[in-house]
Amino acid sequence: MSNLTTALDAPAPHPPMDGEVELSDLICRVALRDRGAFDRLYLVTSRKLFGVALRMLRDPTEAEDAIQDVYVRIWQKAARFRPGHAHPMSWLIAIARNLCIDRLRQRKAPAVPITDATDVADPAPGPEATTAQSQQRTQLDNCLDKLSARKAEAVRSAYMEGYSYQDLADRFQMPINTVRTWLRRSLQVLRDCLKESSL
């Protein structure tokens, strides 16, 4: 919900990468253990994947470490890529996002002695907050259903999953300006719908 309320302040899109055909070809060659193709793939995609990692981890040093692991996974999993079944850039971003999610799950708060924890409030939301959040999510889902399937997917990807305008332009194979227009109009529909739901 909070991302939707600040949606018009979304970050600028990344510059476009090389074409889909070249990326598919490079991934297929990496699957055959072509080091030259791997170097080229890194050259044309590392900036975008680093941006994904930085948005999720919010730490440049950790994002750089994560990207090294991302390309190890790409080297290991390239044979699983199926041209025509998945957009190559989306497939690479999925690997980066999954690795970053793993890293976020592994983060742990520093241990606190039990004697110091007696007055610490429970950070979990109470029953009222949980109910309110559930109602808001239901309202949002109902309003998203008023959009076409493709527009609803674009909104979820941009404002709930953190994909950039360029990511969406690549996925839907349309100009960035069209994606921006889609999102702007879709957000207005959602705003109007949520206002009506709250009356």
N, C-alpha and C positions, 0 to 999 in steps of 0.2 A: 504493500500500500504506500509506504513512504517513497519508494522510487517513482510511483505513478504521480505523486503530488509534485515531485521535482522533475518531471519528465522533460519539460521544455528546456532544462539546463543540462541536457545530456552532452557528454564530451564530443568533440569533433571526431569524424570518422578517420580511420587510418587511410593512408594513400593506397590506391589499388595495387594489388600484387600482379604477377604475371598471369597469363591466361589459364583457364581451366584445363585446356588440353595439355599445356606444358607441365602443369603441376601433376596431372594424372600420369603423364609419361615419366616424370621424375620419380614419383612414388613407386611405380612399377619397376623402374630400373633399380631403385634402392632395394626392392624385394629380391632382386637378383644379385645383391651385394656389390652394386656399382658405386665405388667411392666417389667418383667424379660427380655422379648424379646426386649423391648425398650432400656433397659440398655445395652444389648448385641449389638444391632444395633448401639448405640452411640459409644460403645467401638471400634467396627471394622470399623466405617466410619467417625468418627469425625475428624481424622487427615486429611483425603483427603478433606472433605468438608471445613475444616478450610483453607486449601491451596487454594481452589477455592475462598473463601471469601477474603483471604489476597491478592491474585493476582488482584482481582477486586477493592477492597476498599483501598489497599495500606496503611492500618493502623491496626497494630496488635490489639489494644484495640477495635476498631470498628469491626474488624473481629470477635473477641471473642463475642462481644455483638450480632452480626448478627447470629452467630452459635447457640446461645441460641434460637433466634427467628426461625431459620431454623428447629430446632428439635420440637418446638411447632407446626409449620406447618406440619411437618412429622406426628406427633401424630394426628393432626386434619384431614389430607388428606390421611392417609394410606389406608383407605377403597377404595380410587379411583385407587390404583395401581392394574394393571391387569398382573399377571405373564404370560409370553409368548408374551405379546404385547409390552413390554418395558423392556430394560435391567435394572435391579434394581439400579445399580450404576448410570446409566445415568439419571434415574428418580429422584434419590436423588440429583444429581448435578443440574438438572434443577430447583428443588425447591430452592437450595442455590443460583443459578445464578439469578433467578427471584427476590428473596428477595434482593440481593445485587443491582440489577438494580433499584429496588424501592428506596433503600437507596441513591443511587447515584442521582436519580431524585429529592430527597428531599433536597439534599445539595443546599444551597443558598449562593451566595456571600454576604458579609457584606454590609449593606445599606450604600450608599454614599450620603451626602447632595447634593441636586441638584446644589447648587452653586459651588461645587467642581468638577462637572461632565462636565462642559462646554467644556473643552479641551480634553476630553477622546476620543480616536479614537474608531470607531466602530470595534469590534472584528470580526464581520462577514466577510467572504471572499468576495472580490469584484467580479464583473461580469467575469473578466478574469480568476481569480483563480477558480471560480465556474465552468466555462467552461472547464478549464484544468483538474480539478478533475473529472468532468463527463466523459471526453474523456479517462482519465486513467482508470476509473472504467469500461468503455465499453470495452477497450482493454483487461483489466484483465479478464472480464467475457468471452470475445471471446476466450482468451487463455485457460481459465479453461474448456471451452467446448471441447478442444482438448484432455482432459484427460478422462479416464473412469469415470462414475458417482460416483463410490465408491472412487476413488482417488481424484476427485474434492471435494467430501464431506469431506474427510480427511484433505485436504489442508485448506478448509474454516474453519473447526472445530479447527485445530491447530493454524492457523496464524491470523484468523479473530475473533474467538470466545474464544481463550485461553485455549482450552482443552489440557491436557498433553498427552504424548505418552501412558501412561498407560490407560487413559480414552479411547483413540482410540483403543488400543489393546483389551480392554474389549468390546467395541462396535462392532468391526469387528471380534472378536473372533480369533485373530491371535497373534503370538509372537511380543513382542515389537521391536525386531530387524527387523522384516518384515515391521512393521509400519515405522520405521526409514528409511529403504531402499525405501519404497513407497514415503515418503515425500521428500527424497533427490533427487530421480529421477524426481519426479513431479516438484520440484522447478527448476531443470535444464531445463525441457521442457518449463516451464513458462518463465524463463529467455530468452531462445532462441526465444520464440514466441514474447515476448515483444520487444526484440531487432529488430526483423524483422518488427514489427508493427511500430516502431519509424523511420524506414528508409524512 
